[in-house]
């Protein structure tokens, strides 16, 4: 792993290894729905649809960087 200077650098590093996306929508106290997508454009369209329907939703990228065996969720901001 390269020498990263800030949390933004680490987020950008993780975004280089995203292999799928997840849209998470809030359904009530402690309840969430999740939908998986292979590309960002489909995830964004689905998130926008949910928001138009009055729901709260966010897109996460699921990253699999080489420095860990675990998947890391990255919040995809400013879509």
Order of alpha helices (4+ residues) and beta strands (2+ residues): alpha-beta-beta-alpha-beta-beta
